């Protein structure tokens, strides 16, 4: 009975965290966002070929998507670990497993965020521009 109640509690809490995702239909960005090559042109228009810049933009979008997914999964695992701590009922091994789950989730979130900070810092040092918008890549078409 306790197992069923804890499962229902877990599903209720996780479902509550997912409600903003349902309300905001576009939480995760698309990897094809802001990439304008090889789209269906209007009749008479030239097809814009994909360039290296478009590939870099897609890679940047994939990295952004992976960081977003890591943050959501990390948050879910932290909540799961906290719930397992609460329902451990004094069982030391279950409490330690919950603690390990929370620790691993926090370390994973920190790694995801620190990778973003490290890339940001390295690119700012290499370019010499503290306002270098590396996450906002802008591709320009050569067709006029």
Buried (B, 14 or more C-beta within 10 A) or exposed (E): EEEEEBEEEBEEBBEEEEEEEEEEEEEEEEBEEBBEBEEEEEEEEEEBEBBEBBEEBBEBBEBBBEBBEBBBBBBBBBBBBBBBBEBBEEEEEBBEBBBEBBEBBBEBBEEBBEBBEEBEEEBBEEEEEEEBEBEEBEBEEEEE
